[in-house]
Amino acid sequence: MCSRNFKTGCTLHHNILQIIMLICFYTFFQAVSSFSFHNTAALSYTSSTSSRTIIYTTPCIRFPLKILPKKVIDSSIKSKKSQSRTPSKLNYSSGSSAVVLPIVRNVIGKAQIFLQNEPTYVLAAIVAIANFGIVLEEKTQVGKALSAALSTMFLSMLCANLGIIPYTSPIYSMVNKNLVPLAVSLLLFDSDLRRVIRDTGSLIAAFFVGAFSTLVGTLVSFPLIPMKAIGSEGWKVASALTARHIGGGINFIAVAETLGISASNVSAALAADNVVVALYFAFLFTVSKEGEEDDEDNPSPVKFSGSPSTDVDGTTITLSSLGNSLAIASFLLFVSTLFTSCFLPKGTSTLPVVSLFTVASATAFPTFFAPLSHTGTAIGVIFVQMFFAASGAAGSIVAVISKAPSMLLFSATQIFVHYVTLMGLGKYVLGLKDRELYIASNANVGGPTTAAAMANGKKWPRLILPGLLVGILGYAIATPLALALGKYVLLRFSSIA
């Protein structure tokens, strides 16, 4: 009975999301009749010239109407003052749409203002956009190429710039303040460091060489490309990209929130970096050879299922696993917040602390956390998607286009130096195998899932599980490494420069 109700609830939830998306798209089609953007709401006319201009603007969309002769508008105003409803007093031949369209757009504008100030609507829209990004990645080739994160961010940015959702909202603050720390904890439930060291073999050495290569790439790239287009936040964005190229997207989020990177720069950095990462993955697949392993090196192949969790008992999501995962993550967040308030300087973010506490707990109690890893990953991904939706909503398309080129060049240079350093140290100094270096680099730049997917696609079954595990290790170490590099090296260099 409980299972049937749970499935019914999931179906109902899916139907509700579909309805929300229909509402959002309806509002979108109402808005596309505009062709320029503005940030105020007004209905005005000018009396100092021989002609009159009637303009109606919604909070984000500007609707220019026809420029009407003075006589037509004066007669319209006079008609309104006399409370006359007789259409014949207006000169329709000169612009009758100027009478009807402002009324219609006034209704639409008021509806948009009401919805944009209604938190439940904003929350529904953010969840729907986040879900749409996931579905797009799973069901379409375009979504797979862009990734769920980038699809969600672009759609949210488009909706905000068209006035469907607001640029700022208390819901966005709630997502950043409450859901992101929970997502960090939930995604680290599988971070048993003892298991990582035990099961990864020589791949862990390749991974650490890759992490070191990313640090070298940042130190080389930042002086060359300081990203002056984003002002004083250049070192912060460099730190966040360093975290992403050691661990993954969740580390980028943690560093961005800790350092207080503006939403527009977060959107631009993610957009630029996703392009570079996609090209780099294509390069890795091109230079690596398929089926390089010998049969004796692969006594027990592991089948890749696409999930960072490899524990069989933790692959089923139940009501109890959902409740336990949220309860444990909330408790770890509370302990981390309490520790931060009592022992660390005021203003210190809780994200690095909750990361360390979760990794320590998962390592100390692996049998307790392993069954919750799959559920934690599922919930964490949804929360992260909501973060991307909130970040995209706060971004201006014009600002992203102007800032992205310098970030794209920085990311490309950073990853290029990462690859050259990785192959130089790993292959020619330490004598590591090419396939291990490729998987380690993939785990650095992309994360555990992409590393395991590459091992599976290249028919390297012995590296599937180690690829997953070193990717999880990246989640555990990337945030503190990137923050230390940013605050103690990049910040000082930025102030000197």
C-alpha positions, 0 to 999 in steps of 0.5 A: 500500500505504501509503495503504491501511494509512493508511486501515485505521489511520484506520478502526481508530482510529474503531472504537476510539473507538466502543468507548471511548465505549461503555465510558464510556456504560456507566459513566455508566448505572451511575452515574445511579442516584445523586442526590447528589455527594460527594468521598470513598469509604467504607462506614460505619455508626453505633452510637450511635443506635437506627437505622443508616445504611449509605452507600456513596460512590464518589470522586465519587458518593454512594449513600444506602441505606435507613435500617435498624432497629438489629436488622437491621444488628446481625444483618447485622454479626453474620452477617458476623463469624461468617462465616455465609452463611445468608440466613435470619439477616437480616431481608429484609422490613425491607431486603434490598437493603441487603445486596446493593446495597453489594456491587454498588456496592462492585465498581463503586466499586472499578472506578471508583477503579481506572479513575480512577487509570489514566492510559491510561483517562483518556487514552482517555476524554479523546480520546474526549470530544474526538472526540465533540465534533467529531462532534457539531458536524459531524453535528447541529444542536445541536452546530453551535449549541453548537460542538465546544469547548462540547460537549466541555467540557460532556460532560467536565464531566458525566462528571467530576461523575458519577465517570466520569473524575477531576477531576484527573489527570497526563493533564490536566497533560500536555495543558496542558503539552505538547499546548497549546503544540504546538497553538498552533504547529500552528495558526499554520503559515498565518500569513504576514504578508506575504501577509495585508498583500498580499491583504486590501486595506482589510479589514485596516484594518477588522480593526485597528479591530475589534481596537482596539474590543475593547481599548476594550470591555475597558477600559470593561467591566472597571471596570463588571463586575469579576467579583468572583465569581471573586476575584483572577482577574477581570483574568486572565479579562478578558485571556483574553476580550480575546484571544479577541475579537481572535483566537480560541479558541487565543488564549484558551487561550494567555492562560489558560495563561500567566496560570494561570487555574483550570480552573473559571474557564476552563470558566465563561468559555468557557460564558458567552462561547459564548452571547454569541458565538452571539447576536452572530453571529446579530445580525451576520447579521441586520443585514448585507445579502446580495450587496452587492458589484458584479461588477467588485469580484469578478474572481476569486471564492474558493470557501470550503471550511470550512478556514483553509488556502487553499493547494491543495497543502496540503489533502491530509493524508499520513503525511509531512505528519503527521510533518513538521508534528509535527516542525516544531512540536516543534522550534519549541517546543524553541527557544521553551522554550530562548529563554524559559529563557535570556532571559526571567524565570523562570516566563514561559510559552512560549506567547507566544514559540512564537506569535511564533517560528511567525509569524516562521517562517511569514512568512520561509519561506511556501513551506515552511509553506504545504503543512503548514498543513492538516495542522497545523490538523487536528492542532492542532484535536484537541489544542485539543479535548483541552484543552477536555476536560481543562478541563471535567473539572476544573470543578464544575457548581455552580461554573460555574453560580455564576460564569458570570452575571458572566462572561456580563454582562462578555462581552456588555458587551465585545462591545457596546462593540466593535461600537459603537466599530467602527461609529463609527470605521470607518464614520463616521470612516474611511469603511469599508464596512459589509460589511468592518466586519462581516467584520472583527468576525466575524474578531475575535470568531470567527476565520478560519473563521467570518469566511469562512463569513459572507462565503460565506453573504452572497455576498461572495466577494471577502471570503472569502480576506481574511476568512480571512487577517485571522482568521489575523492575529488569531491572531498578534497577539491573545495579546501584545496581551491579555497586555500589556493584562492585566499593565500595565493591568487588573492595576493597576486591579484592585489599586487597586479 
